[in-house]
Amino acid sequence: MFGMGIGAAAVEKLLTRQDVAVSELRGMAMPGRGAARPALGNRNGKSMVSWHQRHGFCANCGRAPR
């Protein structure tokens, strides 16, 4: 699994491309919008990216990232 956060400016650039589909996670989780299994991976990826963005220090030693 791979996930990464991208800024609003990068999303705006992606919206103009024809070879990329951009969708918000909430809309993908709606019934009938796809298989449940891939949505689970998307939620897990979103959760990990959000956690890393909010927590700037190591959970084990308390050090800032290098």
PDB file of N, CA, C and O in Angstrom:
ATOM      1  N   MET A   1       0.847  -1.167   0.000  1.00  0.00           N
ATOM      2  CA  MET A   1       0.000   0.000   0.000  1.00  0.00           C
ATOM      3  C   MET A   1       0.894   1.232   0.000  1.00  0.00           C
ATOM      4  O   MET A   1       1.936   1.251   0.656  1.00  0.00           O
ATOM      5  N   PHE A   2       0.492   2.247  -0.727  1.00  0.00           N
ATOM      6  CA  PHE A   2       1.244   3.494  -0.803  1.00  0.00           C
ATOM      7  C   PHE A   2       0.254   4.639  -0.738  1.00  0.00           C
ATOM      8  O   PHE A   2      -0.778   4.614  -1.408  1.00  0.00           O
ATOM      9  N   GLY A   3       0.560   5.628   0.057  1.00  0.00           N
ATOM     10  CA  GLY A   3      -0.292   6.810   0.132  1.00  0.00           C
ATOM     11  C   GLY A   3       0.552   8.054   0.313  1.00  0.00           C
ATOM     12  O   GLY A   3       1.647   7.992   0.872  1.00  0.00           O
ATOM     13  N   MET A   4       0.049   9.175  -0.153  1.00  0.00           N
ATOM     14  CA  MET A   4       0.749  10.434   0.035  1.00  0.00           C
ATOM     15  C   MET A   4      -0.256  11.574   0.015  1.00  0.00           C
ATOM     16  O   MET A   4      -1.266  11.518  -0.686  1.00  0.00           O
ATOM     17  N   GLY A   5       0.032  12.595   0.784  1.00  0.00           N
ATOM     18  CA  GLY A   5      -0.816  13.779   0.779  1.00  0.00           C
ATOM     19  C   GLY A   5      -0.345  14.744  -0.301  1.00  0.00           C
ATOM     20  O   GLY A   5       0.855  14.869  -0.546  1.00  0.00           O
ATOM     21  N   ILE A   6      -1.270  15.415  -0.937  1.00  0.00           N
ATOM     22  CA  ILE A   6      -0.916  16.420  -1.931  1.00  0.00           C
ATOM     23  C   ILE A   6      -1.682  17.697  -1.616  1.00  0.00           C
ATOM     24  O   ILE A   6      -2.798  17.657  -1.097  1.00  0.00           O
ATOM     25  N   GLY A   7      -1.077  18.809  -1.934  1.00  0.00           N
ATOM     26  CA  GLY A   7      -1.672  20.104  -1.656  1.00  0.00           C
ATOM     27  C   GLY A   7      -2.759  20.478  -2.646  1.00  0.00           C
ATOM     28  O   GLY A   7      -2.908  19.853  -3.696  1.00  0.00           O
ATOM     29  N   ALA A   8      -3.508  21.498  -2.298  1.00  0.00           N
ATOM     30  CA  ALA A   8      -4.626  21.955  -3.126  1.00  0.00           C
ATOM     31  C   ALA A   8      -4.168  22.394  -4.519  1.00  0.00           C
ATOM     32  O   ALA A   8      -4.861  22.144  -5.505  1.00  0.00           O
ATOM     33  N   ALA A   9      -3.013  23.044  -4.604  1.00  0.00           N
ATOM     34  CA  ALA A   9      -2.511  23.498  -5.912  1.00  0.00           C
ATOM     35  C   ALA A   9      -2.216  22.305  -6.822  1.00  0.00           C
ATOM     36  O   ALA A   9      -2.493  22.358  -8.020  1.00  0.00           O
ATOM     37  N   ALA A  10      -1.656  21.234  -6.261  1.00  0.00           N
ATOM     38  CA  ALA A  10      -1.371  20.034  -7.051  1.00  0.00           C
ATOM     39  C   ALA A  10      -2.665  19.373  -7.516  1.00  0.00           C
ATOM     40  O   ALA A  10      -2.737  18.878  -8.640  1.00  0.00           O
ATOM     41  N   VAL A  11      -3.678  19.362  -6.668  1.00  0.00           N
ATOM     42  CA  VAL A  11      -4.976  18.796  -7.046  1.00  0.00           C
ATOM     43  C   VAL A  11      -5.564  19.584  -8.216  1.00  0.00           C
ATOM     44  O   VAL A  11      -6.093  18.992  -9.156  1.00  0.00           O
ATOM     45  N   GLU A  12      -5.474  20.904  -8.163  1.00  0.00           N
ATOM     46  CA  GLU A  12      -6.001  21.739  -9.258  1.00  0.00           C
ATOM     47  C   GLU A  12      -5.328  21.399 -10.579  1.00  0.00           C
ATOM     48  O   GLU A  12      -5.985  21.361 -11.620  1.00  0.00           O
ATOM     49  N   LYS A  13      -4.023  21.151 -10.545  1.00  0.00           N
ATOM     50  CA  LYS A  13      -3.316  20.780 -11.777  1.00  0.00           C
ATOM     51  C   LYS A  13      -3.774  19.417 -12.279  1.00  0.00           C
ATOM     52  O   LYS A  13      -3.920  19.212 -13.484  1.00  0.00           O
ATOM     53  N   LEU A  14      -4.004  18.475 -11.346  1.00  0.00           N
ATOM     54  CA  LEU A  14      -4.454  17.143 -11.749  1.00  0.00           C
ATOM     55  C   LEU A  14      -5.837  17.170 -12.369  1.00  0.00           C
ATOM     56  O   LEU A  14      -6.138  16.370 -13.255  1.00  0.00           O
ATOM     57  N   LEU A  15      -6.683  18.085 -11.911  1.00  0.00           N
ATOM     58  CA  LEU A  15      -8.045  18.165 -12.431  1.00  0.00           C
ATOM     59  C   LEU A  15      -8.084  18.502 -13.918  1.00  0.00           C
ATOM     60  O   LEU A  15      -9.069  18.193 -14.589  1.00  0.00           O
ATOM     61  N   THR A  16      -7.037  19.125 -14.442  1.00  0.00           N
ATOM     62  CA  THR A  16      -7.005  19.498 -15.857  1.00  0.00           C
ATOM     63  C   THR A  16      -6.521  18.361 -16.755  1.00  0.00           C
ATOM     64  O   THR A  16      -6.641  18.449 -17.977  1.00  0.00           O
ATOM     65  N   ARG A  17      -5.980  17.307 -16.170  1.00  0.00           N
ATOM     66  CA  ARG A  17      -5.444  16.184 -16.958  1.00  0.00           C
ATOM     67  C   ARG A  17      -6.546  15.202 -17.327  1.00  0.00           C
ATOM     68  O   ARG A  17      -7.470  14.963 -16.550  1.00  0.00           O
ATOM     69  N   GLN A  18      -6.435  14.645 -18.513  1.00  0.00           N
ATOM     70  CA  GLN A  18      -7.410  13.667 -18.994  1.00  0.00           C
ATOM     71  C   GLN A  18      -7.046  12.236 -18.576  1.00  0.00           C
ATOM     72  O   GLN A  18      -7.903  11.352 -18.590  1.00  0.00           O
ATOM     73  N   ASP A  19      -5.783  12.007 -18.207  1.00  0.00           N
ATOM     74  CA  ASP A  19      -5.332  10.650 -17.872  1.00  0.00           C
ATOM     75  C   ASP A  19      -5.348  10.360 -16.371  1.00  0.00           C
ATOM     76  O   ASP A  19      -4.841   9.324 -15.939  1.00  0.00           O
ATOM     77  N   VAL A  20      -5.916  11.251 -15.580  1.00  0.00           N
ATOM     78  CA  VAL A  20      -5.959  11.087 -14.129  1.00  0.00           C
ATOM     79  C   VAL A  20      -7.387  11.314 -13.644  1.00  0.00           C
ATOM     80  O   VAL A  20      -8.048  12.265 -14.061  1.00  0.00           O
ATOM     81  N   ALA A  21      -7.853  10.442 -12.766  1.00  0.00           N
ATOM     82  CA  ALA A  21      -9.180  10.615 -12.160  1.00  0.00           C
ATOM     83  C   ALA A  21      -8.977  11.094 -10.722  1.00  0.00           C
ATOM     84  O   ALA A  21      -8.240  10.470  -9.959  1.00  0.00           O
ATOM     85  N   VAL A  22      -9.611  12.173 -10.359  1.00  0.00           N
ATOM     86  CA  VAL A  22      -9.509  12.722  -9.000  1.00  0.00           C
ATOM     87  C   VAL A  22     -10.877  12.612  -8.358  1.00  0.00           C
ATOM     88  O   VAL A  22     -11.882  13.052  -8.915  1.00  0.00           O
ATOM     89  N   SER A  23     -10.897  12.016  -7.176  1.00  0.00           N
ATOM     90  CA  SER A  23     -12.150  11.842  -6.456  1.00  0.00           C
ATOM     91  C   SER A  23     -11.876  11.971  -4.973  1.00  0.00           C
ATOM     92  O   SER A  23     -10.807  11.583  -4.502  1.00  0.00           O
ATOM     93  N   GLU A  24     -12.825  12.510  -4.234  1.00  0.00           N
ATOM     94  CA  GLU A  24     -12.618  12.580  -2.795  1.00  0.00           C
ATOM     95  C   GLU A  24     -13.000  11.243  -2.168  1.00  0.00           C
ATOM     96  O   GLU A  24     -13.873  10.538  -2.675  1.00  0.00           O
ATOM     97  N   LEU A  25     -12.352  10.907  -1.082  1.00  0.00           N
ATOM     98  CA  LEU A  25     -12.532   9.622  -0.430  1.00  0.00           C
ATOM     99  C   LEU A  25     -13.978   9.411   0.016  1.00  0.00           C
ATOM    100  O   LEU A  25     -14.502   8.305  -0.123  1.00  0.00           O
ATOM    101  N   ARG A  26     -14.625  10.427   0.540  1.00  0.00           N
ATOM    102  CA  ARG A  26     -16.000  10.293   1.030  1.00  0.00           C
ATOM    103  C   ARG A  26     -16.935   9.831  -0.087  1.00  0.00           C
ATOM    104  O   ARG A  26     -17.785   8.967   0.129  1.00  0.00           O
ATOM    105  N   GLY A  27     -16.781  10.401  -1.271  1.00  0.00           N
ATOM    106  CA  GLY A  27     -17.623  10.009  -2.396  1.00  0.00           C
ATOM    107  C   GLY A  27     -17.374   8.583  -2.850  1.00  0.00           C
ATOM    108  O   GLY A  27     -18.294   7.915  -3.322  1.00  0.00           O
ATOM    109  N   MET A  28     -16.140   8.108  -2.715  1.00  0.00           N
ATOM    110  CA  MET A  28     -15.810   6.744  -3.102  1.00  0.00           C
ATOM    111  C   MET A  28     -16.423   5.730  -2.150  1.00  0.00           C
ATOM    112  O   MET A  28     -16.629   4.578  -2.531  1.00  0.00           O
ATOM    113  N   ALA A  29     -16.718   6.129  -0.926  1.00  0.00           N
ATOM    114  CA  ALA A  29     -17.253   5.211   0.077  1.00  0.00           C
ATOM    115  C   ALA A  29     -18.766   5.063  -0.004  1.00  0.00           C
ATOM    116  O   ALA A  29     -19.347   4.250   0.715  1.00  0.00           O
ATOM    117  N   MET A  30     -19.405   5.831  -0.863  1.00  0.00           N
ATOM    118  CA  MET A  30     -20.860   5.762  -0.986  1.00  0.00           C
ATOM    119  C   MET A  30     -21.271   4.419  -1.580  1.00  0.00           C
ATOM    120  O   MET A  30     -20.565   3.878  -2.430  1.00  0.00           O
ATOM    121  N   PRO A  31     -22.408   3.874  -1.140  1.00  0.00           N
ATOM    122  CA  PRO A  31     -22.873   2.591  -1.686  1.00  0.00           C
ATOM    123  C   PRO A  31     -23.013   2.648  -3.203  1.00  0.00           C
ATOM    124  O   PRO A  31     -23.495   3.630  -3.766  1.00  0.00           O
ATOM    125  N   GLY A  32     -22.579   1.570  -3.845  1.00  0.00           N
ATOM    126  CA  GLY A  32     -22.703   1.475  -5.300  1.00  0.00           C
ATOM    127  C   GLY A  32     -21.599   2.165  -6.069  1.00  0.00           C
ATOM    128  O   GLY A  32     -21.642   2.196  -7.299  1.00  0.00           O
ATOM    129  N   ARG A  33     -20.603   2.726  -5.382  1.00  0.00           N
ATOM    130  CA  ARG A  33     -19.528   3.454  -6.072  1.00  0.00           C
ATOM    131  C   ARG A  33     -18.262   2.620  -6.220  1.00  0.00           C
ATOM    132  O   ARG A  33     -17.210   3.173  -6.541  1.00  0.00           O
ATOM    133  N   GLY A  34     -18.326   1.309  -5.997  1.00  0.00           N
ATOM    134  CA  GLY A  34     -17.150   0.474  -6.153  1.00  0.00           C
ATOM    135  C   GLY A  34     -17.123  -0.626  -5.109  1.00  0.00           C
ATOM    136  O   GLY A  34     -17.998  -0.725  -4.249  1.00  0.00           O
ATOM    137  N   ALA A  35     -16.103  -1.439  -5.212  1.00  0.00           N
ATOM    138  CA  ALA A  35     -15.970  -2.576  -4.296  1.00  0.00           C
ATOM    139  C   ALA A  35     -15.565  -2.115  -2.902  1.00  0.00           C
ATOM    140  O   ALA A  35     -14.863  -1.116  -2.747  1.00  0.00           O
ATOM    141  N   ALA A  36     -16.008  -2.844  -1.902  1.00  0.00           N
ATOM    142  CA  ALA A  36     -15.702  -2.484  -0.510  1.00  0.00           C
ATOM    143  C   ALA A  36     -14.222  -2.688  -0.195  1.00  0.00           C
ATOM    144  O   ALA A  36     -13.651  -1.907   0.567  1.00  0.00           O
ATOM    145  N   ARG A  37     -13.592  -3.702  -0.753  1.00  0.00           N
ATOM    146  CA  ARG A  37     -12.198  -4.020  -0.424  1.00  0.00           C
ATOM    147  C   ARG A  37     -11.233  -2.892  -0.808  1.00  0.00           C
ATOM    148  O   ARG A  37     -10.428  -2.493   0.033  1.00  0.00           O
ATOM    149  N   PRO A  38     -11.273  -2.356  -2.043  1.00  0.00           N
ATOM    150  CA  PRO A  38     -10.377  -1.230  -2.365  1.00  0.00           C
ATOM    151  C   PRO A  38     -10.651  -0.002  -1.502  1.00  0.00           C
ATOM    152  O   PRO A  38      -9.728   0.744  -1.177  1.00  0.00           O
ATOM    153  N   ALA A  39     -11.910   0.212  -1.128  1.00  0.00           N
ATOM    154  CA  ALA A  39     -12.224   1.355  -0.286  1.00  0.00           C
ATOM    155  C   ALA A  39     -11.540   1.229   1.076  1.00  0.00           C
ATOM    156  O   ALA A  39     -11.139   2.234   1.664  1.00  0.00           O
ATOM    157  N   LEU A  40     -11.407   0.006   1.577  1.00  0.00           N
ATOM    158  CA  LEU A  40     -10.717  -0.218   2.843  1.00  0.00           C
ATOM    159  C   LEU A  40      -9.261   0.227   2.732  1.00  0.00           C
ATOM    160  O   LEU A  40      -8.748   0.883   3.639  1.00  0.00           O
ATOM    161  N   GLY A  41      -8.592  -0.118   1.643  1.00  0.00           N
ATOM    162  CA  GLY A  41      -7.208   0.312   1.435  1.00  0.00           C
ATOM    163  C   GLY A  41      -7.096   1.819   1.336  1.00  0.00           C
ATOM    164  O   GLY A  41      -6.147   2.411   1.852  1.00  0.00           O
ATOM    165  N   ASN A  42      -8.060   2.446   0.674  1.00  0.00           N
ATOM    166  CA  ASN A  42      -8.058   3.903   0.556  1.00  0.00           C
ATOM    167  C   ASN A  42      -8.198   4.556   1.927  1.00  0.00           C
ATOM    168  O   ASN A  42      -7.494   5.517   2.236  1.00  0.00           O
ATOM    169  N   ARG A  43      -9.107   4.033   2.746  1.00  0.00           N
ATOM    170  CA  ARG A  43      -9.303   4.597   4.083  1.00  0.00           C
ATOM    171  C   ARG A  43      -8.054   4.425   4.934  1.00  0.00           C
ATOM    172  O   ARG A  43      -7.662   5.342   5.655  1.00  0.00           O
ATOM    173  N   ASN A  44      -7.428   3.257   4.855  1.00  0.00           N
ATOM    174  CA  ASN A  44      -6.210   3.026   5.629  1.00  0.00           C
ATOM    175  C   ASN A  44      -5.088   3.961   5.185  1.00  0.00           C
ATOM    176  O   ASN A  44      -4.373   4.519   6.017  1.00  0.00           O
ATOM    177  N   GLY A  45      -4.940   4.127   3.881  1.00  0.00           N
ATOM    178  CA  GLY A  45      -3.915   5.035   3.359  1.00  0.00           C
ATOM    179  C   GLY A  45      -4.163   6.465   3.799  1.00  0.00           C
ATOM    180  O   GLY A  45      -3.234   7.153   4.225  1.00  0.00           O
ATOM    181  N   LYS A  46      -5.404   6.921   3.702  1.00  0.00           N
ATOM    182  CA  LYS A  46      -5.767   8.284   4.124  1.00  0.00           C
ATOM    183  C   LYS A  46      -5.487   8.478   5.602  1.00  0.00           C
ATOM    184  O   LYS A  46      -4.984   9.525   6.011  1.00  0.00           O
ATOM    185  N   SER A  47      -5.808   7.484   6.396  1.00  0.00           N
ATOM    186  CA  SER A  47      -5.586   7.557   7.828  1.00  0.00           C
ATOM    187  C   SER A  47      -4.095   7.687   8.152  1.00  0.00           C
ATOM    188  O   SER A  47      -3.711   8.503   8.989  1.00  0.00           O
ATOM    189  N   MET A  48      -3.257   6.888   7.493  1.00  0.00           N
ATOM    190  CA  MET A  48      -1.810   6.940   7.748  1.00  0.00           C
ATOM    191  C   MET A  48      -1.203   8.272   7.303  1.00  0.00           C
ATOM    192  O   MET A  48      -0.375   8.844   8.011  1.00  0.00           O
ATOM    193  N   VAL A  49      -1.607   8.758   6.146  1.00  0.00           N
ATOM    194  CA  VAL A  49      -1.096  10.047   5.665  1.00  0.00           C
ATOM    195  C   VAL A  49      -1.487  11.158   6.637  1.00  0.00           C
ATOM    196  O   VAL A  49      -0.661  12.001   6.988  1.00  0.00           O
ATOM    197  N   SER A  50      -2.743  11.156   7.070  1.00  0.00           N
ATOM    198  CA  SER A  50      -3.207  12.182   8.016  1.00  0.00           C
ATOM    199  C   SER A  50      -2.446  12.107   9.325  1.00  0.00           C
ATOM    200  O   SER A  50      -2.078  13.137   9.891  1.00  0.00           O
ATOM    201  N   TRP A  51      -2.204  10.897   9.813  1.00  0.00           N
ATOM    202  CA  TRP A  51      -1.469  10.725  11.065  1.00  0.00           C
ATOM    203  C   TRP A  51      -0.063  11.310  10.942  1.00  0.00           C
ATOM    204  O   TRP A  51       0.390  12.045  11.820  1.00  0.00           O
ATOM    205  N   HIS A  52       0.619  10.982   9.854  1.00  0.00           N
ATOM    206  CA  HIS A  52       1.983  11.482   9.657  1.00  0.00           C
ATOM    207  C   HIS A  52       2.017  13.005   9.516  1.00  0.00           C
ATOM    208  O   HIS A  52       2.986  13.638   9.937  1.00  0.00           O
ATOM    209  N   GLN A  53       0.978  13.602   8.930  1.00  0.00           N
ATOM    210  CA  GLN A  53       0.935  15.056   8.788  1.00  0.00           C
ATOM    211  C   GLN A  53       0.701  15.745  10.132  1.00  0.00           C
ATOM    212  O   GLN A  53       1.193  16.852  10.350  1.00  0.00           O
ATOM    213  N   ARG A  54      -0.033  15.113  11.021  1.00  0.00           N
ATOM    214  CA  ARG A  54      -0.370  15.717  12.322  1.00  0.00           C
ATOM    215  C   ARG A  54       0.672  15.470  13.406  1.00  0.00           C
ATOM    216  O   ARG A  54       0.762  16.250  14.355  1.00  0.00           O
ATOM    217  N   HIS A  55       1.454  14.414  13.289  1.00  0.00           N
ATOM    218  CA  HIS A  55       2.389  14.044  14.345  1.00  0.00           C
ATOM    219  C   HIS A  55       3.818  14.230  13.844  1.00  0.00           C
ATOM    220  O   HIS A  55       4.328  13.411  13.080  1.00  0.00           O
ATOM    221  N   GLY A  56       4.449  15.297  14.274  1.00  0.00           N
ATOM    222  CA  GLY A  56       5.777  15.640  13.776  1.00  0.00           C
ATOM    223  C   GLY A  56       6.924  14.997  14.526  1.00  0.00           C
ATOM    224  O   GLY A  56       8.084  15.290  14.240  1.00  0.00           O
ATOM    225  N   PHE A  57       6.628  14.125  15.484  1.00  0.00           N
ATOM    226  CA  PHE A  57       7.693  13.528  16.282  1.00  0.00           C
ATOM    227  C   PHE A  57       7.521  12.021  16.345  1.00  0.00           C
ATOM    228  O   PHE A  57       6.410  11.506  16.219  1.00  0.00           O
ATOM    229  N   CYS A  58       8.623  11.324  16.540  1.00  0.00           N
ATOM    230  CA  CYS A  58       8.620   9.858  16.618  1.00  0.00           C
ATOM    231  C   CYS A  58       7.808   9.406  17.844  1.00  0.00           C
ATOM    232  O   CYS A  58       7.988   9.933  18.942  1.00  0.00           O
ATOM    233  N   ALA A  59       6.923   8.437  17.646  1.00  0.00           N
ATOM    234  CA  ALA A  59       6.103   7.924  18.732  1.00  0.00           C
ATOM    235  C   ALA A  59       6.934   7.136  19.757  1.00  0.00           C
ATOM    236  O   ALA A  59       6.519   6.985  20.906  1.00  0.00           O
ATOM    237  N   ASN A  60       8.096   6.640  19.347  1.00  0.00           N
ATOM    238  CA  ASN A  60       8.934   5.853  20.255  1.00  0.00           C
ATOM    239  C   ASN A  60       9.918   6.688  21.058  1.00  0.00           C
ATOM    240  O   ASN A  60      10.028   6.526  22.273  1.00  0.00           O
ATOM    241  N   CYS A  61      10.631   7.579  20.385  1.00  0.00           N
ATOM    242  CA  CYS A  61      11.706   8.313  21.077  1.00  0.00           C
ATOM    243  C   CYS A  61      11.418   9.798  21.252  1.00  0.00           C
ATOM    244  O   CYS A  61      12.111  10.462  22.023  1.00  0.00           O
ATOM    245  N   GLY A  62      10.410  10.343  20.556  1.00  0.00           N
ATOM    246  CA  GLY A  62      10.063  11.751  20.691  1.00  0.00           C
ATOM    247  C   GLY A  62      10.889  12.694  19.841  1.00  0.00           C
ATOM    248  O   GLY A  62      10.729  13.911  19.930  1.00  0.00           O
ATOM    249  N   ARG A  63      11.773  12.146  19.014  1.00  0.00           N
ATOM    250  CA  ARG A  63      12.625  12.966  18.145  1.00  0.00           C
ATOM    251  C   ARG A  63      11.867  13.513  16.935  1.00  0.00           C
ATOM    252  O   ARG A  63      10.956  12.874  16.408  1.00  0.00           O
ATOM    253  N   ALA A  64      12.263  14.697  16.515  1.00  0.00           N
ATOM    254  CA  ALA A  64      11.717  15.275  15.282  1.00  0.00           C
ATOM    255  C   ALA A  64      12.282  14.508  14.089  1.00  0.00           C
ATOM    256  O   ALA A  64      13.384  13.967  14.179  1.00  0.00           O
ATOM    257  N   PRO A  65      11.545  14.449  12.961  1.00  0.00           N
ATOM    258  CA  PRO A  65      12.069  13.759  11.783  1.00  0.00           C
ATOM    259  C   PRO A  65      13.328  14.448  11.262  1.00  0.00           C
ATOM    260  O   PRO A  65      13.514  15.653  11.426  1.00  0.00           O
ATOM    261  N   ARG A  66      14.162  13.671  10.648  1.00  0.00           N
ATOM    262  CA  ARG A  66      15.428  14.219  10.113  1.00  0.00           C
ATOM    263  C   ARG A  66      15.284  14.636   8.705  1.00  0.00           C
ATOM    264  O   ARG A  66      16.244  15.116   8.103  1.00  0.00           O
TER     265      ARG A  66
END
